[in-house]
Amino acid sequence: MKLWGRILWTFLSGPRGRKGAFNSWKSHSSLAGTQQSAAGVVSHWTQVFEERGIPDARESSEYIVAHVLGAKTFQSLRPVLWNKPLTPKQLQCIQELCSHRLQRMPVQYILGEWDFQGLTLKMVPPVFIPRPETEELVEWVLEEVAQRPSAVGAQGGPLILEVGCGSGAIALSLLNQLPKSHVIAVDKEEAAVSLTRENAQRLQLQDRIRIISLDVTSEGCWTHLLPWGPMDLVVSNPPYIFHKDMGQLAPEIYSYEDLVALDGGEEGMDIITHILTLAPRLLNAPGSIFLEVDPRHPELVGSWLQSRPDLNLRLMAVRKDFCGRSRFLHVQKSAP
Ligand SMILES: C[S@@+](CC[C@H](N)C(=O)[O-])C[C@H]1O[C@@H](n2cnc3c(N)ncnc32)[C@H](O)[C@@H]1O
């Protein structure tokens, strides 16, 4: 669902206040009781969504109809089903799900699942929905493990700490693609901890992951992690939005996702600096930290690290995302 995910998310994370965003939901023509094909219903709801200013009108409509017919995408439905009349029950179900979309609920929550790096993850509000660019962070970590033997660790596979696991997207895709790896995944939100646990079970990856409820800003939190280390890698997609930018988020994000997952404080650095402070205590030398950040952060993180030589950390590389914005950092621990 990579391409669709990208297209959909680009729109979903657009500015707030688009035309008709929170218009009261006036009654719209119901399709129940009429002979309607899947293709006809997709067109109908696309038009309704467009009229109400719902972003990604066609994609939203296609995903919902496909979901009710048991497929992931409309394009993957057998063509014979496109024109077959839907049952009244199917029509009612589509109407119900589309009514959530009219209230700007993200499609990922409406469907209750979303794909990330080839894994289907359960999605439950308000746990953060994994974004397509985070797949690039995972790919960078995989490249690092493939290229640098020191990242592999003494057990033949790396021991990885993920800070802020959310639905488990990063941790579980790394476990899935690195069969000898182990992950310690932490999050301060119970909803995230239990969703990561459930997704790990669903994907049969529970034996190589330890999921811990932990606030990385709490005093001495690293001592809780010490017994599980030393780690080979730390990876995180932390909350990094500048506080002043929070008001620009799309209604899908602002009204449905946990704001704790997004708000990184005044300069978006609150959790980033905590991760950079605790990581050297837990990492092997030369261990690595991979972070997803805002494009303003490479410079801010670089100067913050210069002000903290005691941490023995160096900003090694910055990578751009698929839109060409500097979004990923590789920081390495050197021997003291
Ligand atoms: C941007 S989300 C990333 C979720 C997931 N890793 C992903 O990429 O889809 C950030 C996560 O960090 C968690 N978080 C925020 N503050 C935290 C803290 N102080 N300690 C631990 N986790 C925290 C949030 O609950 C949220 O799940």
The ligand as an SDF file (V2000), in Angstrom:
LIG
                    3D

 27 29  0  0  0  0  0  0  0  0999 V2000
    5.4240   10.0420   16.0450 C   0  0  0  0  0  0  0  0  0  0  0  0
    4.8690    8.7260   17.0560 S   0  0  0  0  0  0  0  0  0  0  0  0
    5.7580    7.3660   16.3090 C   0  0  0  0  0  0  0  0  0  0  0  0
    5.0730    6.0200   16.4580 C   0  0  0  0  0  0  0  0  0  0  0  0
    5.7050    4.9060   15.6320 C   0  0  0  0  0  0  0  0  0  0  0  0
    7.0860    4.7050   15.9780 N   0  0  0  0  0  0  0  0  0  0  0  0
    5.6030    5.2170   14.1510 C   0  0  0  0  0  0  0  0  0  0  0  0
    6.5720    5.6870   13.5390 O   0  0  0  0  0  0  0  0  0  0  0  0
    4.5180    4.9880   13.5840 O   0  0  0  0  0  0  0  0  0  0  0  0
    5.7470    9.0490   18.5640 C   0  0  0  0  0  0  0  0  0  0  0  0
    5.4860    8.0660   19.6840 C   0  0  0  0  0  0  0  0  0  0  0  0
    6.2770    8.4830   20.8070 O   0  0  0  0  0  0  0  0  0  0  0  0
    5.5360    8.2910   21.9870 C   0  0  0  0  0  0  0  0  0  0  0  0
    6.0720    9.2050   23.0080 N   0  0  0  0  0  0  0  0  0  0  0  0
    5.8440   10.5410   23.1230 C   0  0  0  0  0  0  0  0  0  0  0  0
    6.5010   11.0350   24.1890 N   0  0  0  0  0  0  0  0  0  0  0  0
    7.1600    9.9950   24.7480 C   0  0  0  0  0  0  0  0  0  0  0  0
    8.0010    9.8700   25.8900 C   0  0  0  0  0  0  0  0  0  0  0  0
    8.2830   10.9360   26.6540 N   0  0  0  0  0  0  0  0  0  0  0  0
    8.4920    8.6510   26.2010 N   0  0  0  0  0  0  0  0  0  0  0  0
    8.2060    7.5730   25.4240 C   0  0  0  0  0  0  0  0  0  0  0  0
    7.4130    7.6260   24.3440 N   0  0  0  0  0  0  0  0  0  0  0  0
    6.8890    8.8230   24.0040 C   0  0  0  0  0  0  0  0  0  0  0  0
    4.1000    8.5950   21.5980 C   0  0  0  0  0  0  0  0  0  0  0  0
    3.1910    8.0330   22.5040 O   0  0  0  0  0  0  0  0  0  0  0  0
    4.0460    8.0150   20.1820 C   0  0  0  0  0  0  0  0  0  0  0  0
    3.5840    6.6870   20.2020 O   0  0  0  0  0  0  0  0  0  0  0  0
  1  2  1  0
  2  3  1  0
  2 10  1  0
  3  4  1  0
  4  5  1  0
  5  6  1  0
  5  7  1  0
  7  8  2  0
  7  9  1  0
 10 11  1  0
 11 12  1  0
 11 26  1  0
 12 13  1  0
 13 14  1  0
 13 24  1  0
 14 15  1  0
 14 23  1  0
 15 16  2  0
 16 17  1  0
 17 18  1  0
 17 23  2  0
 18 19  1  0
 18 20  2  0
 20 21  1  0
 21 22  2  0
 22 23  1  0
 24 25  1  0
 24 26  1  0
 26 27  1  0
M  CHG  2   2   1   9  -1
M  END
$$$$
